[in-house]
Amino acid sequence: MKVLTRLVAIALVTMPVLSNAYPTKPVRLVIPFPPGGASDYVGRMAGQALSELWKQNVVIDNRGGAGATIGTGLVAKSTADGYTLLMGVNAGVVIAPSIYSNLSYDPRKDLAALASFALSPQLLVVTNGLPVKTVQELVALARSKPEQLSFASSGSGALPHLGAAMFNMMAGIKAVHVPYKGSGPALPDLIAGRTHYMIDIIVSALPLVQSGKLRMLAVTTTKRYPTLPEVPTVAESGLPGYEAAQWYGIFAPAGVPTAVAKKIETDVAKMLDSKPLRANLSERGAEMVYGNSAQFTAVIRQDIEKWAKVVKATGVKVD
Protein backbone atom coordinates (compact mmCIF):
# COMPACT_ATOMS: atom_id res chain seq x y z
CA MET A 1 0.00 0.00 0.00
CA LYS A 2 2.84 2.36 0.87
CA VAL A 3 4.49 1.62 -2.47
CA LEU A 4 1.24 2.40 -4.34
CA THR A 5 0.80 5.64 -2.40
CA ARG A 6 4.38 6.64 -3.22
CA LEU A 7 3.84 5.93 -6.94
CA VAL A 8 0.67 8.03 -7.01
CA ALA A 9 2.49 10.88 -5.29
CA ILE A 10 5.33 10.69 -7.80
CA ALA A 11 2.83 10.73 -10.69
CA LEU A 12 1.09 13.81 -9.29
CA VAL A 13 4.40 15.63 -8.87
CA THR A 14 5.76 14.73 -12.30
CA MET A 15 2.58 15.40 -14.28
CA PRO A 16 3.03 19.22 -14.37
CA VAL A 17 6.69 18.71 -15.26
CA LEU A 18 5.75 16.46 -18.18
CA SER A 19 3.15 18.93 -19.45
CA ASN A 20 5.55 21.85 -19.16
CA ALA A 21 8.18 19.92 -21.10
CA TYR A 22 5.77 18.95 -23.87
CA PRO A 23 6.63 18.58 -26.64
CA THR A 24 10.03 16.95 -26.32
CA LYS A 25 10.09 15.71 -29.94
CA PRO A 26 8.51 16.65 -33.28
CA VAL A 27 4.70 16.72 -33.45
CA ARG A 28 2.76 15.44 -36.45
CA LEU A 29 -0.12 17.68 -37.52
CA VAL A 30 -2.50 15.89 -39.89
CA ILE A 31 -4.35 18.10 -42.37
CA PRO A 32 -7.26 16.14 -43.90
CA PHE A 33 -6.89 17.83 -47.29
CA PRO A 34 -4.37 17.67 -50.12
CA PRO A 35 -1.71 20.40 -50.35
CA GLY A 36 -2.52 23.73 -51.91
CA GLY A 37 -6.04 24.58 -50.77
CA ALA A 38 -7.28 27.14 -48.25
CA SER A 39 -7.61 24.62 -45.41
CA ASP A 40 -4.11 23.32 -46.08
CA TYR A 41 -2.78 26.88 -45.88
CA VAL A 42 -4.59 27.55 -42.59
CA GLY A 43 -3.22 24.31 -41.10
CA ARG A 44 0.32 25.03 -42.22
CA MET A 45 0.23 28.53 -40.74
CA ALA A 46 -1.05 27.14 -37.43
CA GLY A 47 1.63 24.45 -37.49
CA GLN A 48 4.35 27.01 -38.10
CA ALA A 49 3.11 29.19 -35.23
CA LEU A 50 3.01 26.23 -32.83
CA SER A 51 6.47 25.12 -33.96
CA GLU A 52 7.87 28.55 -33.09
CA LEU A 53 6.10 28.49 -29.74
CA TRP A 54 7.21 24.98 -28.84
CA LYS A 55 10.73 25.17 -30.29
CA GLN A 56 10.00 21.81 -31.90
CA ASN A 57 9.23 20.83 -35.49
CA VAL A 58 5.56 20.46 -36.34
CA VAL A 59 5.53 18.07 -39.28
CA ILE A 60 2.61 18.57 -41.68
CA ASP A 61 1.02 15.33 -42.90
CA ASN A 62 -1.55 15.87 -45.68
CA ARG A 63 -4.10 13.04 -45.71
CA GLY A 64 -6.86 14.26 -48.01
CA GLY A 65 -9.86 12.48 -49.42
CA ALA A 66 -13.40 11.27 -48.66
CA GLY A 67 -14.68 14.56 -47.30
CA ALA A 68 -11.82 14.96 -44.79
CA THR A 69 -12.64 11.59 -43.20
CA ILE A 70 -9.38 9.84 -44.12
CA GLY A 71 -7.15 12.23 -42.20
CA THR A 72 -9.67 12.65 -39.39
CA GLY A 73 -10.01 8.88 -38.98
CA LEU A 74 -6.24 8.45 -38.98
CA VAL A 75 -5.88 10.73 -35.97
CA ALA A 76 -8.90 9.23 -34.22
CA LYS A 77 -7.15 5.84 -34.27
CA SER A 78 -3.65 7.09 -33.42
CA THR A 79 -1.76 6.76 -30.15
CA ALA A 80 -3.11 9.29 -27.65
CA ASP A 81 0.21 10.76 -26.54
CA GLY A 82 -0.14 14.28 -27.92
CA TYR A 83 2.34 13.75 -30.75
CA THR A 84 -0.27 13.17 -33.45
CA LEU A 85 -2.73 16.03 -33.79
CA LEU A 86 -5.44 16.97 -36.27
CA MET A 87 -6.24 20.31 -37.83
CA GLY A 88 -9.94 19.51 -38.03
CA VAL A 89 -12.81 21.15 -39.89
CA ASN A 90 -16.60 20.74 -40.01
CA ALA A 91 -16.66 18.14 -42.80
CA GLY A 92 -14.71 15.38 -41.09
CA VAL A 93 -15.97 16.01 -37.56
CA VAL A 94 -19.61 17.15 -37.52
CA ILE A 95 -20.96 16.42 -41.01
CA ALA A 96 -19.38 13.02 -41.72
CA PRO A 97 -21.28 11.12 -38.98
CA SER A 98 -24.56 11.86 -40.75
CA ILE A 99 -23.59 11.23 -44.37
CA TYR A 100 -21.26 8.22 -44.12
CA SER A 101 -22.99 5.04 -42.99
CA ASN A 102 -19.68 3.19 -42.66
CA LEU A 103 -17.61 5.83 -40.88
CA SER A 104 -14.69 4.18 -39.07
CA TYR A 105 -14.69 6.58 -36.11
CA ASP A 106 -17.06 8.42 -33.82
CA PRO A 107 -15.81 12.00 -33.34
CA ARG A 108 -17.65 12.26 -30.03
CA LYS A 109 -15.84 9.24 -28.60
CA ASP A 110 -12.58 8.99 -30.56
CA LEU A 111 -11.44 12.63 -30.70
CA ALA A 112 -10.62 15.23 -28.06
CA ALA A 113 -11.41 18.78 -29.17
CA LEU A 114 -8.58 20.84 -27.66
CA ALA A 115 -9.19 24.33 -29.07
CA SER A 116 -10.65 26.15 -32.04
CA PHE A 117 -8.64 29.01 -33.50
CA ALA A 118 -10.20 30.37 -36.69
CA LEU A 119 -13.51 30.88 -38.46
CA SER A 120 -14.08 31.38 -42.17
CA PRO A 121 -17.36 32.49 -43.71
CA GLN A 122 -18.81 31.19 -46.90
CA LEU A 123 -20.41 33.47 -49.46
CA LEU A 124 -23.78 33.12 -51.15
CA VAL A 125 -23.05 34.09 -54.76
CA VAL A 126 -25.13 34.08 -57.94
CA THR A 127 -24.39 34.17 -61.63
CA ASN A 128 -24.58 37.70 -63.03
CA GLY A 129 -27.38 36.73 -65.41
CA LEU A 130 -29.76 35.98 -62.55
CA PRO A 131 -31.99 39.04 -61.95
CA VAL A 132 -31.53 39.19 -58.17
CA LYS A 133 -29.48 41.45 -55.94
CA THR A 134 -30.57 40.33 -52.48
CA VAL A 135 -31.26 37.10 -50.63
CA GLN A 136 -34.96 37.99 -50.50
CA GLU A 137 -35.08 38.37 -54.29
CA LEU A 138 -33.32 35.04 -54.81
CA VAL A 139 -35.76 33.30 -52.48
CA ALA A 140 -38.76 34.88 -54.22
CA LEU A 141 -37.48 33.90 -57.67
CA ALA A 142 -36.68 30.32 -56.64
CA ARG A 143 -40.09 29.90 -55.00
CA SER A 144 -41.78 31.10 -58.17
CA LYS A 145 -39.84 28.58 -60.26
CA PRO A 146 -39.65 25.35 -58.24
CA GLU A 147 -36.87 23.03 -59.44
CA GLN A 148 -36.06 25.36 -62.34
CA LEU A 149 -33.04 26.93 -60.65
CA SER A 150 -29.90 24.93 -59.88
CA PHE A 151 -27.26 25.36 -57.21
CA ALA A 152 -23.66 24.21 -57.53
CA SER A 153 -21.46 22.75 -54.83
CA SER A 154 -17.83 21.70 -54.45
CA GLY A 155 -18.97 18.14 -53.77
CA SER A 156 -21.81 16.11 -52.28
CA GLY A 157 -21.71 16.18 -48.51
CA ALA A 158 -19.16 19.00 -48.21
CA LEU A 159 -19.94 22.09 -46.12
CA PRO A 160 -20.87 24.22 -49.18
CA HIS A 161 -23.41 21.57 -50.22
CA LEU A 162 -24.88 21.20 -46.74
CA GLY A 163 -24.88 24.98 -46.30
CA ALA A 164 -26.88 25.41 -49.49
CA ALA A 165 -29.19 22.53 -48.58
CA MET A 166 -29.96 24.18 -45.24
CA PHE A 167 -30.49 27.51 -47.01
CA ASN A 168 -33.00 25.91 -49.39
CA MET A 169 -34.76 24.09 -46.56
CA MET A 170 -35.11 27.19 -44.38
CA ALA A 171 -36.21 29.32 -47.36
CA GLY A 172 -38.70 26.78 -48.68
CA ILE A 173 -36.83 26.46 -51.98
CA LYS A 174 -36.81 23.47 -54.32
CA ALA A 175 -33.76 23.62 -56.58
CA VAL A 176 -31.57 21.13 -58.45
CA HIS A 177 -28.22 20.26 -56.89
CA VAL A 178 -25.25 20.08 -59.29
CA PRO A 179 -22.20 18.66 -57.48
CA TYR A 180 -18.64 19.16 -58.74
CA LYS A 181 -15.27 17.82 -57.70
CA GLY A 182 -14.15 20.99 -55.97
CA SER A 183 -14.73 24.71 -56.31
CA GLY A 184 -12.34 24.87 -59.26
CA PRO A 185 -14.68 23.30 -61.82
CA ALA A 186 -17.88 24.56 -60.14
CA LEU A 187 -17.23 28.28 -60.28
CA PRO A 188 -16.61 28.60 -64.07
CA ASP A 189 -19.97 26.96 -64.74
CA LEU A 190 -21.61 29.35 -62.30
CA ILE A 191 -19.95 32.30 -64.04
CA ALA A 192 -21.19 30.98 -67.41
CA GLY A 193 -24.74 30.66 -66.09
CA ARG A 194 -24.93 26.90 -66.39
CA THR A 195 -25.87 26.92 -62.69
CA HIS A 196 -27.56 29.77 -60.84
CA TYR A 197 -26.25 30.10 -57.29
CA MET A 198 -23.74 28.61 -54.91
CA ILE A 199 -22.45 28.80 -51.36
CA ASP A 200 -18.67 28.57 -51.33
CA ILE A 201 -15.70 29.42 -49.14
CA ILE A 202 -14.65 33.04 -49.21
CA VAL A 203 -11.12 32.43 -50.50
CA SER A 204 -12.48 30.88 -53.72
CA ALA A 205 -15.52 33.06 -54.32
CA LEU A 206 -14.46 36.55 -53.24
CA PRO A 207 -11.86 37.18 -55.99
CA LEU A 208 -14.52 36.40 -58.61
CA VAL A 209 -16.90 38.83 -56.92
CA GLN A 210 -14.23 41.52 -56.81
CA SER A 211 -13.49 41.03 -60.51
CA GLY A 212 -17.18 41.39 -61.36
CA LYS A 213 -17.64 37.78 -62.54
CA LEU A 214 -20.12 36.86 -59.80
CA ARG A 215 -22.58 38.75 -57.60
CA MET A 216 -22.40 38.36 -53.82
CA LEU A 217 -25.62 38.38 -51.79
CA ALA A 218 -24.62 37.45 -48.23
CA VAL A 219 -22.13 35.86 -45.86
CA THR A 220 -22.95 32.72 -43.87
CA THR A 221 -21.60 33.68 -40.44
CA THR A 222 -23.89 34.79 -37.61
CA LYS A 223 -22.33 38.27 -37.67
CA ARG A 224 -21.14 40.41 -40.57
CA TYR A 225 -17.60 39.63 -41.60
CA PRO A 226 -15.11 42.34 -40.47
CA THR A 227 -13.52 42.81 -43.91
CA LEU A 228 -16.93 42.88 -45.66
CA PRO A 229 -18.99 45.06 -43.29
CA GLU A 230 -21.38 46.16 -46.04
CA VAL A 231 -22.43 42.59 -46.89
CA PRO A 232 -25.42 41.28 -44.89
CA THR A 233 -25.60 37.85 -43.33
CA VAL A 234 -28.06 35.24 -44.55
CA ALA A 235 -29.61 35.30 -41.08
CA GLU A 236 -30.43 39.00 -41.22
CA SER A 237 -31.73 38.64 -44.78
CA GLY A 238 -34.86 36.78 -43.80
CA LEU A 239 -33.54 33.44 -42.48
CA PRO A 240 -32.91 33.99 -38.74
CA GLY A 241 -30.72 31.36 -37.15
CA TYR A 242 -28.92 30.45 -40.36
CA GLU A 243 -25.18 29.80 -39.96
CA ALA A 244 -22.81 27.69 -42.06
CA ALA A 245 -19.29 28.90 -41.38
CA GLN A 246 -16.12 26.84 -41.55
CA TRP A 247 -14.27 26.51 -38.28
CA TYR A 248 -10.72 25.27 -37.75
CA GLY A 249 -9.53 23.55 -34.60
CA ILE A 250 -6.89 21.32 -33.05
CA PHE A 251 -7.83 17.78 -32.04
CA ALA A 252 -6.03 14.85 -30.45
CA PRO A 253 -7.03 11.21 -30.14
CA ALA A 254 -9.36 10.66 -27.18
CA GLY A 255 -7.45 9.71 -24.05
CA VAL A 256 -4.61 12.17 -24.53
CA PRO A 257 -3.08 12.94 -21.08
CA THR A 258 -5.01 15.72 -19.39
CA ALA A 259 -1.92 17.82 -18.67
CA VAL A 260 -0.76 17.60 -22.30
CA ALA A 261 -4.24 18.45 -23.59
CA LYS A 262 -4.34 21.51 -21.31
CA LYS A 263 -0.89 22.61 -22.49
CA ILE A 264 -1.96 22.44 -26.14
CA GLU A 265 -5.23 24.24 -25.38
CA THR A 266 -3.31 27.05 -23.67
CA ASP A 267 -0.65 27.26 -26.36
CA VAL A 268 -3.23 27.55 -29.16
CA ALA A 269 -4.52 30.65 -27.36
CA LYS A 270 -0.96 31.98 -27.14
CA MET A 271 -0.30 31.43 -30.85
CA LEU A 272 -3.19 33.76 -31.70
CA ASP A 273 -1.12 36.65 -30.35
CA SER A 274 1.01 36.35 -33.49
CA LYS A 275 0.33 39.34 -35.76
CA PRO A 276 1.93 37.62 -38.80
CA LEU A 277 -0.35 34.63 -38.30
CA ARG A 278 -3.39 36.87 -38.04
CA ALA A 279 -2.40 38.70 -41.23
CA ASN A 280 -1.64 35.50 -43.15
CA LEU A 281 -4.94 33.89 -42.22
CA SER A 282 -6.87 37.05 -43.03
CA GLU A 283 -5.47 36.87 -46.56
CA ARG A 284 -7.13 33.45 -46.86
CA GLY A 285 -10.46 34.60 -45.52
CA ALA A 286 -10.06 33.24 -42.00
CA GLU A 287 -10.71 35.28 -38.86
CA MET A 288 -8.88 34.40 -35.65
CA VAL A 289 -11.53 33.19 -33.19
CA TYR A 290 -10.46 31.20 -30.12
CA GLY A 291 -12.55 28.64 -28.28
CA ASN A 292 -11.22 26.61 -25.37
CA SER A 293 -11.81 22.88 -25.11
CA ALA A 294 -15.14 23.13 -23.32
CA GLN A 295 -16.46 25.79 -25.69
CA PHE A 296 -15.26 23.93 -28.78
CA THR A 297 -16.72 20.64 -27.58
CA ALA A 298 -20.10 22.31 -27.06
CA VAL A 299 -20.01 23.75 -30.61
CA ILE A 300 -19.20 20.32 -32.03
CA ARG A 301 -22.10 18.66 -30.22
CA GLN A 302 -24.51 21.34 -31.43
CA ASP A 303 -23.19 21.15 -35.00
CA ILE A 304 -23.49 17.35 -35.16
CA GLU A 305 -27.17 17.67 -34.25
CA LYS A 306 -27.73 20.58 -36.62
CA TRP A 307 -26.24 18.92 -39.67
CA ALA A 308 -27.93 15.60 -38.85
CA LYS A 309 -31.27 17.37 -39.15
CA VAL A 310 -30.27 18.91 -42.48
CA VAL A 311 -29.06 15.57 -43.83
CA LYS A 312 -32.24 13.84 -42.70
CA ALA A 313 -34.42 16.51 -44.30
CA THR A 314 -32.49 16.50 -47.60
CA GLY A 315 -31.66 12.80 -47.78
CA VAL A 316 -27.95 13.37 -48.44
CA LYS A 317 -25.81 10.22 -48.26
CA VAL A 318 -22.23 9.59 -49.39
CA ASP A 319 -20.75 6.08 -49.23
Secondary structure, 3 states (H helix, E strand, C coil): CHHHHHHHHHHHHHHHHHHHHCCCCCEEEEECCCCCCHHHHHHHHHHHHHHHHHCCCEEEEECCCCCCHHHHHHHHCCCCCCCEEEEEEHHHHHHHHHHCCCCCCCHHHHEEEEEEEEEECEEEEEECCCCCCCHHHHHHHHHHCCCCCEEEECCCCCHHHHHHHHHHHHHCCCCEEEECCCHHHHHHHHHHCCCCEEEEEHHHHHHHHHCCCEEEEEECCCCCCCCCCCCCECHHHCCCCCCCCEEEEEEEECCCCHHHHHHHHHHHHHHCCCHHHHHHHHHCCCEEEEECHHHHHHHHHHHHHHHHHHHHHHCCCCC
